[in-house]
Amino acid sequence: MADTHASGLDFIVQRDDWSQGHFEEQPAPAPVSEGQVLFRVDRFAFTANNISYAKAGDMLRYWDFFPAEQGFGRIPVMGFADVIESAHPGVAQGQRVFGFFPMSRYLVIEPSRVGEGGIVDGAPHRQGIAPAYNTYAPTDTDLGYAAEHEDAHMLMRGLFMTSYLVDDYVTENDGFGASQVVISSASSKTSIALAYLVSKRVGIECIGLTSPANAAFVKGLGYYDQVIHYDDLEGIADEPTVFVDMAGSGSVTNRLHARLGERMKCSCSVGVTHFDDTPRASDLPGAKPEFFFAPSQIQKRAAEWGPAGLNQRIGDSWQQFRDASSEWLEVRRERGRDAVERVYHETREGRSLPSHGHVISLWDAE
């Protein structure tokens, strides 16, 4: 019953100033209403990708996933949760799922569809959001799931899917005629996943842009043919180029377009790991920068390959990358409010080591 549940706990940030974050205590969850499901959030991952969600919160509706009071927001994270109450005939108590959660102890959803594709939250505030963001995947039917690899699954499965879809988008367009792919924020886990995929392509050079502090780590991965500091963009060859922007730095984008001119064949914006105030120029030479929206590519490929075919392709590739990542990924499991606040601020300020993978629980040791 609900009165046996512990109190709730939510990490909230100020939407116009992410440096301001705090916890709010909540009463224990009430019994669910008909059609609802109560998740107990077991643990979740936090990476630079989650900071991108705050940056794009209004544009891509990340703030709408888990509403908060006016002026505040709950940043989505990927994790695992268990169904502890269900008033929906298609969802069993005890079921374990993977998906998007708030940094909280609990989440109530209102499934609108339950089936082979997963459990889809149909709550009013999530209407119009891409289905990929509203779907919870039961572990007992997820081909890419392995209990012994849950940490890597949380940390990188979601962002790997983004990288896979970017690589697929470039590949289906014949690489835009480019001979090199330049990836900014080369030490971020989304960039590492993309570099891993690009490194499998024949005839394409993979170039990583990074800071001097992370250069040794990035080189050691073995996925990049060349690693260049942000201050040394002149070292990039004058060749037809695809630029995948994970950093979101206006100054880097402006300089790189000016450097390559019409040799910039595709400029694809994916993430935001740098937070400078330099606006991106509106008259950049070469291909105009465009935002890559992963759910659109998912829908396209699901229509062409079928959902099962898409899942099979991504799952096979994911398992290969997951196994390879064990050579560099250092999982750091932590618990409690202090861990959340410290990891959040370290990541937001760019102080988290790229080799670290933070997995956090808001529950005491059991």
C-alpha positions in Angstrom: 0.0 0.0 0.0 1.0 3.6 -0.5 1.5 4.3 3.2 4.5 1.9 3.2 6.3 4.0 0.7 9.1 6.4 1.7 8.8 10.1 1.1 9.4 11.6 -2.3 12.4 13.6 -3.3 12.9 15.8 -6.4 16.0 17.6 -7.7 14.8 21.0 -9.2 16.8 23.6 -11.2 16.1 27.2 -12.0 15.3 27.3 -15.7 17.0 30.7 -16.3 20.0 29.9 -14.1 21.1 26.3 -14.0 23.7 27.0 -11.3 20.7 27.1 -8.9 19.6 23.6 -8.0 18.0 22.3 -4.9 16.0 19.3 -3.6 12.4 19.4 -2.7 10.9 16.8 -0.3 7.5 15.4 -1.2 5.0 13.2 0.7 4.9 9.5 0.1 3.0 8.8 -3.2 -0.7 8.4 -2.9 -2.3 5.2 -4.4 -2.4 5.4 -8.1 -5.7 6.1 -10.0 -7.2 3.8 -12.6 -4.9 3.5 -15.6 -1.9 4.8 -13.8 1.5 3.2 -13.0 3.9 4.2 -10.1 7.6 3.7 -10.8 10.3 3.6 -8.1 13.3 5.1 -9.7 16.2 2.8 -8.9 19.1 4.7 -10.3 20.0 6.9 -13.2 23.0 8.2 -15.1 24.2 11.8 -15.4 26.4 13.0 -18.3 27.1 16.2 -20.2 24.2 15.1 -22.5 21.8 16.0 -19.7 23.1 19.5 -19.5 22.2 19.7 -23.2 18.6 19.0 -22.3 18.5 22.1 -20.1 20.0 24.2 -22.9 17.4 22.9 -25.3 14.7 22.6 -22.8 12.3 25.1 -24.3 13.1 24.4 -28.0 12.7 20.6 -27.7 10.3 20.5 -24.8 12.6 18.7 -22.3 11.0 20.8 -19.5 7.6 19.3 -20.4 8.7 15.8 -19.6 8.3 16.3 -15.9 6.6 19.5 -14.9 7.7 21.7 -12.0 6.4 25.0 -10.6 6.7 28.2 -12.6 10.3 29.1 -13.4 11.8 25.8 -12.4 12.4 22.5 -14.1 13.3 18.8 -13.7 16.1 17.7 -16.0 15.4 14.3 -17.7 17.9 11.5 -17.1 18.1 7.9 -18.3 17.7 5.2 -15.8 16.0 2.1 -14.5 12.9 1.9 -12.4 10.6 -0.8 -11.0 6.8 -0.8 -11.1 5.7 -0.8 -7.5 2.0 -0.1 -8.1 -0.1 -0.6 -11.2 -3.7 0.2 -12.0 -3.2 -0.6 -15.7 -4.1 -4.1 -17.0 -1.1 -4.2 -19.3 1.6 -3.3 -16.8 2.6 -5.8 -14.1 3.8 -4.9 -10.7 7.5 -5.8 -10.3 8.3 -5.1 -14.0 11.6 -3.3 -14.5 12.0 -0.7 -17.3 14.5 1.6 -18.9 13.7 5.1 -20.0 13.6 8.8 -19.2 13.0 9.8 -15.5 13.4 12.9 -13.4 16.1 13.0 -10.8 13.5 11.8 -8.3 12.5 8.8 -6.2 9.2 8.2 -7.9 7.4 8.8 -11.2 3.7 8.3 -12.0 2.8 7.7 -15.7 -0.5 7.2 -17.5 0.2 4.5 -20.2 -1.7 5.2 -23.5 -0.2 2.2 -25.2 1.5 -1.0 -24.0 2.9 -3.6 -26.4 5.9 -4.8 -28.3 7.2 -1.2 -28.6 7.2 -0.7 -24.8 5.1 1.3 -22.4 4.2 4.7 -23.7 3.3 7.5 -21.3 0.2 9.3 -22.5 -0.1 11.9 -19.7 -1.5 15.2 -20.9 1.7 17.1 -20.4 3.6 14.7 -22.6 1.3 15.0 -25.6 3.1 16.0 -28.8 6.5 14.9 -27.5 8.4 12.5 -29.7 7.3 8.9 -28.9 11.0 7.9 -28.4 11.1 10.2 -25.4 7.8 8.9 -23.8 8.5 5.1 -24.1 9.6 2.9 -21.3 11.3 -0.4 -22.4 10.6 -3.5 -20.2 13.9 -5.3 -19.6 12.4 -8.7 -20.2 11.7 -7.8 -23.8 14.6 -5.5 -24.7 17.0 -7.3 -26.9 19.8 -4.8 -26.0 19.4 -5.4 -22.3 21.8 -7.4 -20.1 21.5 -7.2 -16.3 25.3 -7.2 -15.8 25.6 -4.2 -18.1 22.9 -1.9 -16.6 25.4 0.8 -15.8 26.7 1.1 -19.3 23.1 0.9 -20.6 22.1 3.9 -18.5 25.2 5.9 -19.3 25.4 5.4 -23.0 22.5 3.4 -24.6 20.4 6.6 -25.2 23.3 8.7 -26.5 24.6 5.8 -28.6 21.2 5.7 -30.3 21.7 9.4 -31.2 25.2 8.7 -32.5 24.0 5.7 -34.5 21.3 7.8 -36.1 23.7 10.7 -37.0 26.1 8.2 -38.6 23.2 6.6 -40.4 22.0 10.0 -41.6 25.4 10.9 -43.0 25.9 7.4 -44.6 22.5 7.4 -46.3 23.5 10.7 -47.9 26.7 9.2 -49.3 28.7 11.1 -46.7 27.7 14.3 -48.4 30.8 13.7 -50.6 33.1 14.4 -47.7 36.5 12.8 -47.0 36.5 13.7 -43.3 34.1 14.0 -40.3 35.0 16.6 -37.7 33.4 16.1 -34.3 33.5 18.8 -31.6 33.5 18.0 -27.9 35.4 14.8 -28.8 35.7 13.6 -25.2 31.9 13.6 -24.6 30.3 10.1 -24.6 28.0 11.0 -27.5 31.1 12.0 -29.6 33.0 8.9 -28.6 30.2 6.7 -29.7 30.0 8.5 -33.1 33.8 8.4 -33.5 33.6 4.6 -32.9 31.0 4.2 -35.7 32.8 6.6 -38.1 36.1 4.7 -37.5 34.5 1.6 -39.0 33.9 3.4 -42.3 36.4 3.0 -45.1 37.8 6.1 -46.7 36.7 8.6 -44.1 39.0 10.4 -41.7 37.6 11.0 -38.2 38.9 14.2 -36.5 38.2 15.1 -32.9 38.2 18.7 -31.5 38.9 18.9 -27.8 40.6 20.9 -25.1 44.3 20.3 -24.3 43.2 18.9 -20.9 41.3 16.1 -22.6 43.6 15.5 -25.6 45.5 12.6 -24.2 42.3 10.7 -23.2 40.8 11.3 -26.7 43.9 10.1 -28.5 44.1 7.0 -26.3 40.6 5.9 -27.4 41.9 4.9 -30.8 38.8 6.0 -32.6 40.0 9.4 -34.0 42.5 9.6 -36.8 43.5 13.1 -35.7 42.9 15.1 -32.5 43.0 18.9 -32.7 42.8 21.5 -30.0 40.1 24.2 -30.4 42.8 26.8 -30.7 44.4 25.0 -33.7 41.6 24.7 -36.2 44.0 25.6 -38.9 45.4 22.1 -38.6 42.2 20.7 -40.2 42.9 19.7 -43.8 41.2 21.7 -46.6 39.0 18.7 -47.6 35.3 18.2 -48.1 34.0 18.0 -44.5 31.0 16.9 -42.4 31.0 18.8 -39.1 29.1 17.2 -36.3 28.8 19.8 -33.5 28.4 18.3 -30.1 29.8 21.4 -28.3 27.3 24.1 -29.4 30.0 26.7 -29.3 29.2 29.6 -31.6 32.9 30.7 -31.8 34.1 27.2 -32.9 31.3 26.9 -35.5 32.1 30.4 -36.9 35.8 29.7 -37.1 35.4 26.3 -38.7 33.0 27.4 -41.4 35.3 30.4 -42.1 38.3 28.0 -42.3 36.6 25.5 -44.7 34.3 27.7 -46.7 32.5 25.8 -49.4 34.3 22.6 -48.4 31.9 22.5 -45.5 29.4 20.0 -47.0 27.3 19.3 -43.9 27.1 21.1 -40.6 25.0 19.2 -38.1 24.3 20.5 -34.6 23.6 17.7 -32.0 24.5 18.8 -28.5 25.6 21.6 -26.2 28.6 20.9 -24.0 30.1 24.3 -24.2 28.3 27.4 -23.0 30.0 30.4 -24.5 28.0 33.5 -25.4 29.3 33.9 -28.9 26.3 33.8 -31.3 26.6 31.7 -34.4 26.9 33.9 -37.5 23.9 33.9 -39.8 26.0 34.2 -43.0 28.4 31.3 -42.6 30.0 30.0 -45.8 29.4 26.4 -46.9 26.5 24.2 -45.8 24.2 26.0 -43.4 24.1 24.5 -39.9 21.1 22.5 -39.2 19.8 20.9 -35.9 19.8 17.1 -36.0 16.6 15.8 -34.3 17.1 12.1 -33.6 13.4 11.1 -33.3 12.8 12.2 -36.9 15.5 9.8 -38.1 14.0 7.1 -35.9 10.6 7.5 -37.4 12.1 7.4 -40.9 14.0 4.2 -40.4 11.2 2.6 -38.4 9.0 3.1 -41.4 11.6 1.7 -43.8 13.0 -1.1 -41.8 10.1 -1.8 -39.4 10.5 -1.2 -35.6 12.0 -4.7 -35.1 14.5 -4.2 -37.9 15.6 -0.8 -36.5 15.9 -2.2 -33.0 17.9 -5.2 -34.2 20.4 -3.0 -36.1 20.9 -0.6 -33.2 21.0 -3.4 -30.7 23.7 -5.3 -32.5 25.9 -2.2 -33.0 25.2 -1.0 -29.4 26.5 -4.3 -27.9 29.7 -4.0 -29.9 30.3 -0.5 -28.7 29.3 -1.4 -25.1 31.9 -4.1 -25.0 34.6 -1.9 -26.5 33.8 0.9 -24.0 34.9 -1.3 -21.1 38.5 -0.4 -22.0 38.0 3.3 -21.1 34.8 3.8 -19.1 35.1 4.0 -15.3 31.7 3.7 -13.7 31.3 5.6 -10.4 28.3 4.5 -8.4 27.1 6.9 -5.7 24.0 7.6 -3.6 22.2 10.5 -2.0 21.6 14.2 -2.4 25.2 15.3 -2.0 26.2 13.0 -4.9 23.6 14.4 -7.2 24.4 18.0 -6.4 28.2 17.5 -6.7 28.0 15.5 -10.0 25.5 18.0 -11.4 27.7 21.0 -10.7 30.9 19.2 -11.8 29.3 18.3 -15.1 27.7 21.7 -15.7 31.1 23.4 -15.1 33.0 20.9 -17.3 35.0 19.5 -14.4 33.9 15.9 -14.7 36.5 13.6 -16.1 35.5 12.2 -19.5 36.4 8.6 -18.5 34.0 8.7 -15.6 30.5 7.5 -15.8 28.3 8.7 -13.0 25.4 6.4 -11.9 23.4 7.8 -8.9 20.6 6.6 -6.7 18.5 8.7 -4.4 17.9 5.7 -2.1 20.0 4.7 0.9 22.1 1.6 0.7 20.1 -1.5 0.9 
